[in-house]
């Protein structure tokens, strides 16, 4: 189910790369524990560009956008809560050995990422989604399970084993 999209981050920026697509929610392995429903897809867009000049040089950047909606698990009733996803992250690529200034570290408008030759974009998106998800989501008004709350999961689907059907037939033939 999981897909991998790997880019060479510096080459991607140098070439002004643009990646976009749909990511199935079910493929977000590390986020699944926090979700009530794994149906649907999120759309993403990753854009490579050079950042503004600061001092002598400018750093390569990745601009990441993720949109869609997830169903997070209510901590009280365990039912889903619709959670709109709208992530806009600016990630500046830092090469090995390059040092960040204090000013840069304190800058909240962007994050830093080591420039990797094999950057797994899906993993990166997963990280951003996990950071974005609420820590302990709850419905404003909801009741605990088994106290008469509306539960979509209550409908049980009864599975009939084909073998049990066969058994019945045998009985009738005799
Ligand atoms: Zn709830």
Boltz pocket constraint, residues with backbone or C-beta under 6 A from the ligand:
constraints:
  - pocket:
      binder: B
      contacts: [[A, 74], [A, 75], [A, 76], [A, 77], [A, 78], [A, 79], [A, 138], [A, 139], [A, 141], [A, 142], [A, 143]]
      max_distance: 6.0
